[in-house]
Amino acid sequence: MDVDHALKPREIDLVTIRVEKATARRHEAATWLKNMGANELTETPSEEEFKSFLKSGIILCNVLNKIYPGAVSQVVEDPAGSTAPEEVAALCAYQHFENLRNFLVAVQDLGLPTFEPSDLQQEGTSLGVVNCILALKSYIEVKKLPPKIHGQSTPSVQGRYIMRKNSGLFRSSSVRNSILEKNNMNVDYSTKSLEMSDKDKQHSFSSKIEGLNIKCASFEWQKGQIQDLKHGLQDLRNCMENIGRQQIEEIAGLGKDLHEVAKAALGYQKVMEENRKLYNQVMDLKGNIRVYCRVRPFFPGQSRELSTIGLIEEGKITIVTSRNGKEGFRTFNFNKVFSPSATQEEVFSDMRPLIRSVLDGYNICIFAYGQTGSGKTHTMRIGDRISLMKSQSR
């Protein structure tokens, strides 16, 4: 593998030289044909252009007739006037073949190298065509034959004889050596081309083997990666199974805790129910009916000397009465007596337990009783009731 890589730059140089040499020879042949009257041919044609101009054989026959008038007795031009394209194509192919065959027969009579008509087709190579044209050019240069002017008369039998005689002269040693020299160069070039082709095939085969080795290594690496992924997947599966078992255990533990909480809540409800019953029993023991007395405060501007209140105690109130000019006292008992300075919160502080009984589902009734102007509205007014509600929230 190292040797092939070392020779690779040299092989590239040889291929480049081979292509450049073939191109130069093709351009040389095209330039000579153009100088011989093939004006429609460019001096630097491509491979396809070169074969396209010469495949009809007309240019080759005309050039040969300029050198030896009558060498090709009949040059068939492209047909015209046919109405069927298929017939035109078939006729053109046949006439082109006739032109090439006549040209090759004449060249062979001169002892020059020939080529196959298929070399001018699309899949052919122009190497043999170029060799034939350059051999004809060398033949003229060796013989120093001036090209004839186009339009001269057709050759006679004498012209045919002269052409064959010249062909015999061409077979002389000096001319033959010149042609053989060029043929040897072509043979050497072909041999080198075959050697290069073998090296190219060998290099291509080595490259394919190297590519297969790389693919095999890549396959092994991918196989190892797949195995690692399988192991990782198995580890992940085991981890997920462990997590699942842990979750099941945690859920079971949470169920037990929830059961304990439910039991505690049920016990709490029982305790609350028992507490409610005991509380209401205490309320019943204190009495279902409670009577409170509240002394209305004086209005602004009223004299306190007009009061008949003698004494106010926790649950008693003494009233001063005058009868027949004599002072008397009467005492009344209540659950609680509120003085004129008592606030709404103090008035309703003893009623707070009853509010709890309402929340427990018992019915209660709170109302104010007294004569007009005794302070019922003052006791039950909304502003202080809000204050009472605030105090209850605490």
C-alpha positions as CSV (number, residue, x, y, z in Angstrom):
1,M,0.0,0.0,0.0
2,D,2.9,2.4,0.7
3,V,4.5,1.7,-2.7
4,D,1.3,2.5,-4.5
5,H,0.9,5.8,-2.6
6,A,4.6,6.7,-3.4
7,L,4.1,6.1,-7.2
8,K,0.8,8.0,-7.3
9,P,2.2,11.5,-8.1
10,R,4.5,10.0,-10.9
11,E,1.5,8.2,-12.4
12,I,-0.5,11.4,-12.4
13,D,2.4,13.2,-14.2
14,L,2.6,10.4,-16.8
15,V,-1.1,10.5,-17.5
16,T,-1.0,14.3,-17.9
17,I,1.9,14.0,-20.3
18,R,0.1,11.4,-22.3
19,V,-3.0,13.5,-22.6
20,E,-1.1,16.6,-23.5
21,K,0.9,14.7,-26.1
22,A,-2.2,13.3,-27.7
23,T,-3.9,16.7,-27.7
24,A,-0.8,18.3,-29.4
25,R,-0.7,15.6,-32.1
26,R,-4.5,16.1,-32.8
27,H,-4.0,19.9,-33.0
28,E,-1.1,19.4,-35.4
29,A,-3.2,17.1,-37.6
30,A,-6.1,19.6,-37.6
31,T,-3.8,22.5,-38.5
32,W,-2.3,20.7,-41.4
33,L,-5.8,19.7,-42.7
34,K,-6.9,23.3,-42.4
35,N,-3.8,24.4,-44.4
36,M,-4.7,21.9,-47.0
37,G,-8.1,23.5,-47.6
38,A,-10.4,22.2,-44.8
39,N,-11.4,25.7,-43.7
40,E,-14.4,24.4,-41.7
41,L,-12.0,22.6,-39.3
42,T,-10.6,24.6,-36.4
43,E,-6.9,24.4,-35.5
44,T,-7.6,23.3,-31.9
45,P,-10.6,21.0,-32.0
46,S,-11.6,18.7,-29.2
47,E,-11.8,15.0,-29.5
48,E,-15.5,15.0,-30.4
49,E,-15.2,17.9,-32.8
50,F,-12.2,16.3,-34.6
51,K,-14.1,13.1,-35.2
52,S,-17.3,14.9,-36.1
53,F,-15.6,16.9,-38.9
54,L,-13.8,13.8,-40.3
55,K,-16.5,11.0,-39.9
56,S,-18.0,11.8,-43.4
57,G,-14.6,11.2,-45.1
58,I,-15.2,14.2,-47.4
59,I,-12.4,16.3,-45.9
60,L,-9.9,13.3,-46.0
61,C,-10.7,12.5,-49.6
62,N,-10.4,16.1,-50.8
63,V,-7.1,16.5,-49.1
64,L,-5.7,13.3,-50.6
65,N,-7.0,14.4,-54.1
66,K,-5.1,17.7,-53.6
67,I,-1.9,15.7,-53.1
68,Y,-2.6,13.1,-55.8
69,P,-5.4,14.2,-58.1
70,G,-7.7,11.3,-58.8
71,A,-6.4,9.2,-55.8
72,V,-10.1,9.0,-54.8
73,S,-12.1,8.8,-58.0
74,Q,-15.4,9.7,-56.5
75,V,-16.2,11.7,-53.3
76,V,-19.8,11.3,-52.3
77,E,-21.3,14.5,-50.9
78,D,-24.2,14.6,-48.3
79,P,-27.6,13.7,-50.0
80,A,-30.3,16.3,-50.2
81,G,-34.0,16.4,-51.3
82,S,-35.1,13.3,-49.5
83,T,-38.3,13.6,-47.5
84,A,-37.8,10.8,-45.1
85,P,-35.3,11.5,-42.3
86,E,-34.7,7.8,-41.8
87,E,-33.7,7.4,-45.4
88,V,-31.5,10.4,-45.3
89,A,-29.7,9.0,-42.1
90,A,-29.2,5.6,-43.6
91,L,-28.0,7.0,-47.0
92,C,-25.6,9.4,-45.2
93,A,-24.1,6.5,-43.2
94,Y,-23.5,4.4,-46.3
95,Q,-22.0,7.2,-48.3
96,H,-19.7,8.2,-45.4
97,F,-18.5,4.6,-45.2
98,E,-17.8,4.6,-48.9
99,N,-15.8,7.8,-48.6
100,L,-13.7,6.4,-45.8
101,R,-13.2,3.1,-47.5
102,N,-12.0,4.8,-50.7
103,F,-9.6,7.0,-48.7
104,L,-8.2,4.1,-46.7
105,V,-7.7,2.0,-49.9
106,A,-5.8,4.9,-51.4
107,V,-3.7,5.4,-48.3
108,Q,-2.9,1.7,-48.1
109,D,-1.7,1.8,-51.7
110,L,0.7,4.5,-50.6
111,G,2.0,2.2,-47.8
112,L,0.8,4.5,-45.0
113,P,-0.8,3.3,-41.7
114,T,-4.5,3.2,-41.8
115,F,-7.3,3.2,-39.2
116,E,-10.7,1.6,-38.7
117,P,-13.9,3.6,-39.8
118,S,-15.3,2.9,-36.3
119,D,-12.5,5.1,-34.8
120,L,-14.5,8.1,-36.0
121,Q,-17.7,7.0,-34.2
122,Q,-18.7,8.4,-30.9
123,E,-17.3,5.5,-28.9
124,G,-14.0,5.3,-30.9
125,T,-10.7,6.9,-30.4
126,S,-9.0,9.3,-32.8
127,L,-5.4,8.0,-32.1
128,G,-5.2,5.9,-35.3
129,V,-6.8,8.7,-37.4
130,V,-4.2,11.2,-36.1
131,N,-1.4,8.8,-36.8
132,C,-2.7,8.3,-40.4
133,I,-3.0,12.0,-41.1
134,L,0.4,12.8,-39.6
135,A,2.0,9.9,-41.6
136,L,0.4,11.4,-44.8
137,K,1.9,14.8,-43.8
138,S,5.3,13.3,-43.2
139,Y,5.1,11.5,-46.5
140,I,4.5,14.8,-48.4
141,E,7.3,16.5,-46.5
142,V,9.7,13.6,-47.3
143,K,8.7,13.5,-50.9
144,K,8.4,17.3,-51.0
145,L,5.3,17.1,-53.1
146,P,3.5,20.4,-53.5
147,P,-0.3,20.2,-52.9
148,K,-2.3,20.6,-56.1
149,I,-4.7,23.5,-56.6
150,H,-8.4,22.5,-56.0
151,G,-10.3,22.2,-59.2
152,Q,-7.8,20.3,-61.4
153,S,-9.0,17.7,-63.9
154,T,-9.5,14.1,-62.9
155,P,-6.5,11.8,-63.1
156,S,-5.7,9.8,-66.1
157,V,-4.2,6.3,-66.3
158,Q,-0.8,7.9,-66.3
159,G,-1.6,9.7,-63.0
160,R,-2.6,6.4,-61.5
161,Y,0.7,4.9,-62.7
162,I,2.7,7.9,-61.3
163,M,0.9,7.5,-57.9
164,R,1.8,3.8,-57.7
165,K,5.3,4.6,-58.8
166,N,5.6,7.2,-56.1
167,S,4.2,4.7,-53.7
168,G,7.1,2.4,-54.6
169,L,9.5,5.1,-54.1
170,F,8.0,5.7,-50.7
171,R,9.0,2.2,-49.8
172,S,12.6,3.2,-50.2
173,S,14.8,2.9,-47.1
174,S,14.9,6.6,-46.1
175,V,11.2,7.1,-46.3
176,R,10.5,3.8,-44.6
177,N,12.9,4.6,-41.8
178,S,11.2,7.9,-41.2
179,I,7.7,6.4,-41.0
180,L,8.9,3.4,-38.9
181,E,10.5,5.9,-36.5
182,K,7.2,7.5,-35.9
183,N,5.5,4.2,-35.8
184,N,8.0,3.0,-33.2
185,M,7.2,6.2,-31.2
186,N,3.6,5.3,-31.4
187,V,4.2,1.8,-30.3
188,D,6.3,3.0,-27.4
189,Y,3.6,5.4,-26.5
190,S,1.0,2.6,-26.7
191,T,3.2,0.4,-24.6
192,K,3.5,3.1,-22.0
193,S,-0.3,3.6,-22.2
194,L,-0.8,-0.1,-21.5
195,E,1.6,0.0,-18.6
196,M,-0.1,3.0,-17.2
197,S,-3.5,1.3,-17.7
198,D,-2.2,-1.8,-15.8
199,K,-0.8,0.4,-13.0
200,D,-4.1,2.3,-12.9
201,K,-6.0,-1.0,-12.6
202,Q,-3.6,-2.2,-9.9
203,H,-4.0,1.1,-8.1
204,S,-7.8,1.0,-8.5
205,F,-7.8,-2.6,-7.1
206,S,-5.6,-1.6,-4.2
207,S,-7.9,1.4,-3.5
208,K,-10.9,-0.9,-3.6
209,I,-9.2,-3.2,-1.1
210,E,-8.3,-0.3,1.1
211,G,-11.9,0.9,0.9
212,L,-13.2,-2.6,1.9
213,N,-10.7,-2.7,4.8
214,I,-12.0,0.7,6.0
215,K,-15.6,-0.5,5.6
216,C,-14.8,-3.6,7.6
217,A,-13.1,-1.5,10.3
218,S,-16.1,0.8,10.4
219,F,-18.4,-2.2,10.6
220,E,-16.5,-3.6,13.5
221,W,-16.6,-0.3,15.3
222,Q,-20.3,0.0,14.7
223,K,-20.7,-3.5,16.0
224,G,-18.9,-2.6,19.2
225,Q,-21.0,0.5,19.5
226,I,-24.1,-1.6,19.2
227,Q,-22.9,-4.0,21.9
228,D,-22.2,-1.0,24.1
229,L,-25.7,0.3,23.5
230,K,-27.1,-3.1,24.3
231,H,-25.3,-3.2,27.6
232,G,-26.3,0.4,28.3
233,L,-29.9,-0.5,27.5
234,Q,-29.8,-3.5,29.8
235,D,-28.4,-1.3,32.6
236,L,-31.1,1.3,32.0
237,R,-33.7,-1.5,32.1
238,N,-32.4,-2.8,35.4
239,C,-32.3,0.8,36.8
240,M,-35.9,1.3,35.7
241,E,-37.0,-1.9,37.3
242,N,-35.3,-0.9,40.6
243,I,-36.9,2.5,40.4
244,G,-40.3,0.8,39.8
245,R,-39.8,-1.5,42.9
246,Q,-38.8,1.5,45.0
247,Q,-41.8,3.4,43.8
248,I,-44.1,0.5,44.7
249,E,-42.5,0.3,48.1
250,E,-42.9,4.1,48.6
251,I,-46.5,3.9,47.5
252,A,-47.1,1.1,49.9
253,G,-45.5,3.2,52.7
254,L,-47.6,6.2,51.8
255,G,-50.7,4.0,51.9
256,K,-49.8,3.0,55.4
257,D,-49.2,6.5,56.4
258,L,-52.4,7.6,54.8
259,H,-54.2,4.9,56.7
260,E,-52.7,6.1,60.0
261,V,-53.7,9.7,59.1
262,A,-57.2,8.6,58.3
263,K,-57.4,6.8,61.7
264,A,-56.1,9.9,63.4
265,A,-58.6,12.0,61.6
266,L,-61.4,9.7,62.6
267,G,-60.2,9.8,66.2
268,Y,-60.0,13.6,66.0
269,Q,-63.6,13.7,64.7
270,K,-64.7,11.5,67.6
271,V,-62.9,13.7,70.1
272,M,-64.5,16.8,68.5
273,E,-67.9,15.3,68.6
274,E,-67.4,14.3,72.3
275,N,-66.1,17.8,73.0
276,R,-69.1,19.4,71.3
277,K,-71.5,17.3,73.4
278,L,-69.7,18.1,76.6
279,Y,-69.6,21.7,75.8
280,N,-73.3,21.9,75.1
281,Q,-74.0,19.9,78.3
282,V,-72.1,22.6,80.2
283,M,-74.2,25.2,78.4
284,D,-77.3,23.4,79.4
285,L,-76.1,23.2,83.0
286,K,-75.5,27.0,82.9
287,G,-79.1,27.5,81.8
288,N,-80.8,27.7,78.5
289,I,-82.4,31.1,79.3
290,R,-80.2,34.0,80.3
291,V,-81.3,37.5,81.2
292,Y,-79.0,40.5,81.1
293,C,-79.6,44.0,82.2
294,R,-77.9,47.0,80.7
295,V,-78.3,50.6,82.0
296,R,-78.6,53.1,79.1
297,P,-76.0,55.8,79.2
298,F,-77.1,59.5,79.5
299,F,-77.7,61.5,76.4
300,P,-75.5,64.5,75.9
301,G,-76.6,67.4,78.1
302,Q,-78.6,65.2,80.6
303,S,-77.8,65.6,84.3
304,R,-76.6,62.6,86.1
305,E,-78.5,63.7,89.2
306,L,-81.7,62.3,87.6
307,S,-80.4,58.8,87.8
308,T,-82.3,56.3,90.0
309,I,-79.6,53.7,90.0
310,G,-78.4,53.0,93.5
311,L,-75.8,50.3,93.1
312,I,-74.7,47.9,90.3
313,E,-72.9,44.7,91.3
314,E,-72.0,41.5,89.3
315,G,-75.6,40.2,89.0
316,K,-77.6,42.7,91.0
317,I,-78.9,46.2,90.5
318,T,-80.4,48.4,93.2
319,I,-83.0,51.1,92.2
320,V,-83.7,54.1,94.4
321,T,-87.5,54.6,94.8
322,S,-89.3,57.5,96.5
323,R,-92.7,57.0,97.9
324,N,-94.6,59.4,100.1
325,G,-91.5,61.5,100.5
326,K,-89.5,58.5,101.7
327,E,-86.6,57.0,99.9
328,G,-86.7,53.2,99.2
329,F,-84.5,50.7,97.5
330,R,-85.4,47.7,95.4
331,T,-82.9,45.1,94.3
332,F,-83.2,42.9,91.1
333,N,-81.1,39.9,90.2
334,F,-79.9,39.0,86.7
335,N,-77.3,36.8,85.1
336,K,-75.3,39.9,84.6
337,V,-75.7,43.7,84.9
338,F,-73.9,46.2,82.6
339,S,-73.2,49.7,83.7
340,P,-73.8,52.8,81.4
341,S,-70.1,52.8,80.6
342,A,-70.1,49.2,79.3
343,T,-69.1,48.7,75.6
344,Q,-70.7,46.5,73.0
345,E,-67.9,43.9,73.3
346,E,-68.5,43.7,77.1
347,V,-72.2,43.3,76.5
348,F,-71.8,40.4,74.1
349,S,-68.8,38.8,75.7
350,D,-71.0,36.5,77.8
351,M,-72.8,35.4,74.6
352,R,-69.8,34.0,72.8
353,P,-70.4,30.4,73.9
354,L,-73.8,30.6,72.4
355,I,-72.4,31.4,69.0
356,R,-70.4,28.2,69.1
357,S,-73.6,26.3,69.9
358,V,-75.1,27.8,66.8
359,L,-72.2,26.4,64.8
360,D,-72.8,23.0,66.4
361,G,-76.4,23.0,65.1
362,Y,-78.3,24.3,68.1
363,N,-81.0,27.0,67.9
364,I,-80.6,30.2,70.0
365,C,-82.4,33.5,70.1
366,I,-81.0,36.9,71.3
367,F,-83.3,39.8,71.6
368,A,-83.5,43.2,73.5
369,Y,-86.6,44.0,75.6
370,G,-87.5,47.2,77.3
371,Q,-89.7,50.3,77.1
372,T,-89.3,53.0,74.6
373,G,-86.0,54.9,75.0
374,S,-84.5,52.3,77.2
375,G,-81.6,51.7,74.8
376,K,-82.6,48.6,72.8
377,T,-81.5,50.0,69.5
378,H,-78.3,51.3,71.0
379,T,-77.5,47.8,72.2
380,M,-78.4,46.0,68.9
381,R,-77.0,48.6,66.4
382,I,-74.9,47.3,63.5
383,G,-71.7,49.3,64.1
384,D,-71.0,47.7,67.4
385,R,-72.2,44.3,66.1
386,I,-69.4,44.4,63.6
387,S,-67.1,45.1,66.5
388,L,-68.6,42.1,68.2
389,M,-68.0,39.9,65.2
390,K,-64.4,41.0,65.1
391,S,-64.0,40.1,68.7
392,Q,-65.5,36.7,68.0
393,S,-63.0,36.1,65.3
394,R,-60.2,36.5,67.8
